């Protein structure tokens, strides 16, 4: 049974000792990667916001840390990321295979903006990819959530034109779930489509967890960094969130 692990929102800086709100982001990231190795994954995916300062050095730090994984890894960009230095460390994949599953990686980042978007060209390409192979189950990964998560400030910077995204998915019944980053918290939502419900999963950040349900920006004072484990058994998907203790 293939195992995928999702890591998200690392917010690393060029300075490895730079501090975040609740510790040193690199140290927290290293603790998460160490815990992920114990899960024995077949693939690790980082769903955006690798860097916090746009620096080539931050991506190099991330790459060196991720190379300590005992599994292949890939990443996709978030709103804080810059494609050129990111791709210089690890080119951006668009589709992966894990067991019987197709994993489609979507780029929702809009340069210089906090919100996400998939334009007409990207949606047409997605429809073509889905139509090209209707036999295998599909898992989609993207940075920005395509549903409201219940926090006013996060929902204001989520995926724009989400209704167009859902219209694109509607004819294709093999899409089982969507993994997203951006919201720094565990999340589960569902979108009803004619072909069946699609589940949306959010992932904890490796740094500052956001307080669920908040009107304005707020860090959760008690939640710990974490990651999401996804096990793929035939057409079935099971998932859980794990939290990691770290030294500040």
C-alpha positions in Angstrom: 0.0 0.0 0.0 1.7 3.2 -1.2 2.2 6.0 1.4 2.3 9.6 0.5 3.3 12.3 3.1 2.4 15.9 2.7 4.5 18.7 4.3 3.6 22.3 3.9 4.4 26.0 4.5 8.0 25.8 5.8 8.8 29.5 5.5 12.5 29.2 5.5 15.0 32.1 5.3 18.5 32.4 4.0 19.8 32.6 7.6 19.4 29.1 9.1 19.1 30.6 12.6 16.4 33.1 11.7 13.5 33.0 14.2 9.8 32.8 13.5 7.0 33.5 15.9 7.4 30.3 17.8 10.9 29.0 17.2 13.5 28.6 14.4 11.7 27.5 11.2 14.7 25.4 9.9 14.9 23.5 13.2 11.1 22.9 13.1 11.4 21.8 9.5 14.2 19.4 10.4 12.2 17.9 13.2 9.2 17.3 10.9 11.5 15.7 8.2 13.0 13.4 10.9 9.5 12.3 12.0 8.4 11.8 8.4 11.3 9.4 7.8 10.0 7.2 10.6 6.7 6.8 8.7 8.5 5.0 5.8 6.8 7.0 3.0 7.0 6.1 -0.6 6.8 9.7 -1.7 6.9 13.1 0.1 5.2 16.2 -1.3 5.7 19.7 -0.1 2.7 21.9 -1.0 4.2 25.3 -1.2 5.6 28.3 0.8 9.0 26.7 1.1 10.7 30.2 1.3 9.8 33.2 3.4 12.4 35.6 2.0 12.5 34.8 -1.7 16.2 33.8 -1.4 18.1 31.2 -3.4 19.8 30.2 -0.1 16.4 29.4 1.5 15.6 26.9 -1.2 19.1 25.4 -1.0 18.5 24.9 2.8 15.2 23.2 2.0 16.7 21.0 -0.6 19.5 19.8 1.6 17.1 19.0 4.4 14.7 17.2 2.1 17.5 15.2 0.7 17.9 13.5 4.1 14.5 11.8 3.5 14.6 8.1 2.8 12.1 8.6 0.0 11.7 10.7 -3.2 10.3 14.2 -2.8 8.7 16.8 -4.9 7.4 20.3 -4.3 5.0 22.8 -5.8 4.9 26.6 -5.3 2.9 28.7 -2.8 2.2 32.4 -2.8 5.5 33.1 -1.0 7.6 31.2 -3.5 9.7 32.4 -6.5 9.8 29.9 -9.3 13.3 30.4 -10.7 15.4 29.8 -7.5 13.0 27.0 -6.4 13.2 25.2 -9.8 17.0 25.6 -9.7 17.1 23.3 -6.7 14.4 20.9 -7.8 12.4 21.2 -11.1 8.7 21.5 -10.6 6.8 18.3 -11.5 3.3 18.4 -12.8 2.2 14.7 -12.6 3.4 11.8 -10.5 2.4 8.1 -10.3 2.0 6.4 -6.9 0.8 2.9 -7.1 -2.5 2.9 -9.1 -3.0 6.6 -8.5 -2.3 9.7 -10.6 -1.1 12.7 -8.5 -1.6 16.0 -10.4 0.3 19.0 -9.1 -1.2 22.4 -9.8 0.5 25.8 -9.7 -2.0 28.2 -8.1 0.5 31.0 -7.2 0.1 34.5 -8.6 3.4 36.3 -8.5 3.4 39.1 -5.8 -0.1 38.3 -4.6 -1.3 36.2 -1.5 -4.3 34.7 -3.2 -4.2 31.9 -5.7 -5.7 31.4 -9.2 -6.0 28.9 -12.0 -6.5 30.7 -15.3 -8.4 29.5 -18.3 -5.4 28.0 -19.9 -4.5 26.1 -16.7 -8.0 24.8 -16.3 -8.2 23.7 -20.0 -4.9 21.8 -19.5 -6.3 20.2 -16.3 -9.4 19.0 -18.2 -7.2 17.6 -20.9 -5.1 15.7 -18.4 -8.2 14.3 -16.6 -9.8 13.2 -19.9 -6.6 11.6 -21.2 -6.8 8.8 -18.5 -10.2 8.2 -17.0 -9.3 4.8 -15.6 -7.0 5.6 -12.6 -8.0 7.3 -9.4 -6.7 10.9 -9.1 -5.3 12.9 -6.2 -4.8 16.6 -6.9 -2.3 18.8 -4.9 -2.3 22.6 -4.9 -1.2 25.3 -2.5 -4.4 27.4 -2.2 -7.6 25.7 -0.9 -10.5 25.6 -3.4 -13.1 25.9 -0.5 -13.7 28.4 2.2 -12.1 27.2 5.5 -14.0 29.3 7.9 -11.4 32.0 8.7 -12.3 35.3 7.1 -8.8 36.5 6.5 -7.7 33.2 5.0 -10.8 32.9 2.8 -10.0 36.3 1.4 -6.7 35.0 0.1 -7.8 31.5 -1.0 -8.3 30.3 -4.6 -10.0 32.9 -6.8 -12.5 31.6 -9.4 -12.9 28.4 -7.4 -16.2 27.7 -9.1 -14.5 27.4 -12.4 -12.1 24.9 -10.9 -15.0 22.8 -9.6 -16.8 23.0 -13.0 -13.6 21.6 -14.6 -13.6 18.7 -12.2 -17.3 17.9 -12.4 -17.3 15.6 -15.4 -14.5 13.4 -14.1 -15.5 10.9 -11.5 -12.0 9.6 -10.7 -10.9 12.6 -8.7 -11.0 11.4 -5.1 -9.4 14.1 -3.1 -7.4 17.4 -3.0 -4.5 18.2 -0.8 -3.8 21.9 -0.1 -1.4 24.0 1.9 -1.6 27.8 2.7 -3.9 27.6 5.7 -1.3 26.2 8.3 -3.9 23.9 9.9 -5.5 20.5 9.6 -8.7 20.9 7.6 -11.4 18.6 6.0 -14.0 19.8 3.6 -16.2 18.3 0.9 -17.4 19.5 -2.4 -20.5 17.8 -3.9 -20.2 17.1 -7.6 -22.6 15.2 -9.9 -20.0 12.5 -10.2 -19.5 12.2 -6.5 -18.1 14.2 -3.5 -14.5 15.3 -3.6 -12.7 15.7 -0.2 -10.3 18.6 0.5 -7.6 18.2 3.1 -5.5 20.9 4.6 -2.2 20.3 6.3 -0.5 21.8 9.3 2.5 24.0 8.7 6.0 23.1 9.9 6.1 26.6 11.5 3.3 28.8 12.9 0.0 27.1 13.1 -3.0 29.4 12.3 -5.9 29.5 14.7 -9.0 27.9 13.0 -12.1 30.0 12.7 -10.4 33.4 13.3 -11.7 36.6 11.7 -8.2 38.1 11.5 -4.7 36.8 11.5 -4.1 34.6 14.6 -1.5 32.0 15.6 -2.8 28.9 17.4 -1.1 29.1 20.8 -1.1 25.4 21.5 -1.0 23.5 18.1 2.3 22.0 17.1 3.9 21.7 13.7 2.9 18.6 11.7 2.3 16.7 8.5 -0.3 14.6 6.8 0.0 10.9 6.0 -2.0 9.5 3.1 -2.3 5.8 2.5 -3.5 4.6 -0.9 -5.1 1.2 -0.9 -6.6 0.3 -4.4 -9.2 3.1 -5.0 -9.4 3.9 -1.3 -7.6 6.7 0.5 -7.1 7.0 4.3 -5.4 9.9 6.0 -4.3 11.2 9.3 -2.4 14.2 10.7 0.6 13.8 13.0 2.1 16.5 15.2 5.8 17.0 16.0 7.4 18.2 19.2 10.4 20.5 18.7 12.9 22.5 20.7 12.5 26.3 20.3 
